[in-house]
Amino acid sequence: MKKALLILFLIILIIIVFKLIVKDKTNIEPDGFMSNENSAEVAYKNWKMYTDSKGGYKLKYPSNWMLEDGGDNEMIRANIAKDTSVGLQIRMLENKNLDFDDFAEQYLLKFENEMTTHWNGSIRQVSSRSSFISDVYSNRTAFEFSRTDSERWYLIEYIWQKDEKIITFQCGIMYEKLIKFELILDSIADSFEFTD
């Protein structure tokens, strides 16, 4: 009898621990940026949809994040942020002359130079990958950035090109919030689609 009660107690304890763990997990299940899986299969529970008809794209973002539409700004289409520790700016560019990899290389070099010049900091690329899926080129490049005031950031540049149109996300996460927010930024990027 004691053995049966002990087993029952252990089963109940395991169920309680499992429920606590599941409750603490985020409500998104991304497959990873630039995956071959259809982003519609990813669960974006309670996320909002942002559609930029002029820019020709759409994406999903967490409902508790703020979105500021760029309005008539031809280049800066929108800003999406949780707070001052994480956010992204959506930009629209064109590429008529370069192949995608050359464009991405020049664009990322210009971004690095602008960051170090504006903030007088140091920047180091930590990862970069490109792909071509369904007529869309894409690139995800991450950087570690240290400002002269000792503030550290993790920066991610997402770039997509379809025909001559380029859409970029310039993302920043304060380094101490990296674990909490990198997955969410990748999930926003996974939801990105050109609409035209």
C-alpha positions in Angstrom: 0.0 0.0 0.0 2.8 2.4 0.9 4.6 1.6 -2.4 1.4 2.4 -4.4 0.9 5.7 -2.6 4.5 6.6 -3.2 4.2 5.9 -6.9 0.9 7.9 -7.1 2.6 10.8 -5.3 5.6 10.7 -7.7 3.2 10.7 -10.7 1.3 13.7 -9.4 4.6 15.5 -8.7 5.8 14.9 -12.2 2.6 16.2 -13.7 2.8 19.4 -11.5 6.4 20.0 -12.5 5.6 19.4 -16.2 2.7 21.9 -16.1 4.9 24.6 -14.4 7.6 24.1 -17.1 5.1 24.3 -20.0 3.4 27.4 -18.4 6.8 29.3 -18.4 7.5 28.6 -22.0 6.8 31.2 -24.7 3.7 30.8 -26.9 5.8 30.7 -30.1 7.4 27.7 -31.7 9.6 29.1 -34.5 11.4 26.8 -37.0 14.2 29.3 -37.3 15.0 32.1 -39.7 15.1 31.1 -43.4 13.8 27.6 -42.8 12.2 25.6 -45.5 9.0 25.2 -43.5 6.0 27.4 -44.3 5.9 30.2 -41.7 2.1 29.8 -41.6 2.7 26.5 -39.7 4.4 28.4 -36.9 2.2 29.1 -33.9 2.0 32.9 -33.3 -0.7 32.8 -30.6 -2.2 36.3 -30.0 0.2 38.0 -32.3 -0.9 40.9 -34.5 -0.5 41.2 -38.3 1.2 44.2 -39.8 0.6 44.7 -43.6 2.4 47.4 -45.5 0.6 47.6 -48.8 2.9 50.3 -50.1 6.0 48.3 -49.1 4.5 45.1 -50.4 5.0 42.9 -47.4 3.4 41.6 -44.2 4.6 40.2 -40.9 3.4 39.2 -37.4 4.6 40.7 -34.2 3.8 40.2 -30.5 0.5 41.9 -29.5 2.2 43.5 -26.4 4.8 45.2 -28.6 4.3 48.7 -30.0 4.2 49.4 -33.7 4.9 52.9 -35.1 4.0 53.1 -38.8 6.4 55.1 -40.9 3.6 56.6 -42.9 4.9 58.5 -46.0 8.5 57.8 -45.2 9.7 55.9 -48.3 12.7 54.3 -46.6 11.8 53.8 -42.9 8.5 51.9 -43.1 7.9 51.1 -39.4 9.4 50.7 -35.9 8.4 47.7 -33.7 9.6 47.6 -30.1 8.9 46.0 -26.8 10.6 48.7 -24.8 14.0 50.5 -25.0 15.9 47.3 -24.6 14.7 45.6 -27.8 13.2 46.6 -31.2 13.5 46.7 -34.9 13.2 49.2 -37.7 11.9 48.1 -41.1 13.6 49.7 -44.1 12.8 49.5 -47.8 15.6 49.8 -50.4 16.2 48.9 -54.0 19.0 46.9 -55.7 19.2 47.3 -59.4 22.8 46.6 -60.1 24.3 44.1 -57.7 23.8 40.4 -57.1 22.3 39.8 -53.7 25.4 38.7 -51.9 27.4 41.7 -53.2 24.6 44.0 -52.1 24.4 42.4 -48.6 28.1 42.6 -48.2 28.2 46.4 -49.0 25.0 47.1 -47.0 26.4 45.3 -43.9 29.8 47.0 -44.2 28.0 50.4 -44.3 25.9 49.5 -41.3 29.0 48.5 -39.3 30.7 51.8 -40.2 27.6 53.9 -39.3 27.4 52.1 -35.9 31.0 52.6 -35.0 31.1 56.2 -36.2 27.8 57.3 -34.6 28.4 55.6 -31.2 32.2 55.5 -31.2 32.0 51.9 -30.3 33.4 48.6 -31.6 31.5 46.0 -33.6 32.2 42.3 -34.3 30.3 40.1 -36.7 29.4 36.8 -35.0 27.3 35.0 -37.6 25.9 35.3 -41.1 23.9 33.1 -43.4 22.1 33.5 -46.7 19.5 31.5 -48.6 17.3 31.6 -51.7 13.8 30.2 -51.3 10.8 30.7 -53.7 12.3 33.7 -55.6 13.4 35.5 -52.4 17.0 36.0 -51.4 17.5 36.4 -47.6 20.4 37.0 -45.2 20.6 37.1 -41.4 23.8 38.6 -39.9 24.4 39.2 -36.2 26.9 41.5 -34.5 28.1 42.1 -31.0 28.4 45.9 -30.4 30.0 47.7 -27.5 29.5 51.4 -27.1 32.0 53.7 -25.5 29.7 54.1 -22.5 30.1 50.4 -21.9 26.6 49.5 -23.0 26.6 46.2 -25.0 24.1 45.3 -27.7 23.4 42.3 -29.9 22.4 43.6 -33.4 20.8 41.5 -36.1 20.3 42.6 -39.7 17.7 40.6 -41.7 17.7 41.3 -45.4 15.2 40.1 -48.1 15.2 40.7 -51.8 12.5 39.9 -54.3 13.1 41.3 -57.8 14.7 44.7 -57.2 12.9 45.4 -53.9 14.8 45.0 -50.6 13.3 45.0 -47.1 15.6 45.0 -44.1 15.0 44.7 -40.3 17.6 46.5 -38.3 17.3 44.9 -34.8 18.9 45.6 -31.5 18.8 43.8 -28.2 20.5 44.9 -25.0 23.0 42.1 -24.4 21.6 41.1 -21.0 18.2 40.6 -22.7 19.6 38.5 -25.5 18.3 35.1 -24.4 14.8 36.5 -23.8 14.4 38.3 -27.1 16.5 36.8 -29.9 14.0 34.0 -30.5 11.2 36.5 -30.7 13.0 38.6 -33.3 13.7 35.4 -35.3 10.0 34.6 -35.1 9.0 38.0 -36.4 11.5 37.5 -39.3 10.1 34.0 -39.9 6.6 35.5 -40.4 7.8 38.0 -43.0 6.3 37.6 -46.5 6.3 39.7 -49.6 2.8 40.3 -50.8 3.4 41.3 -54.4 
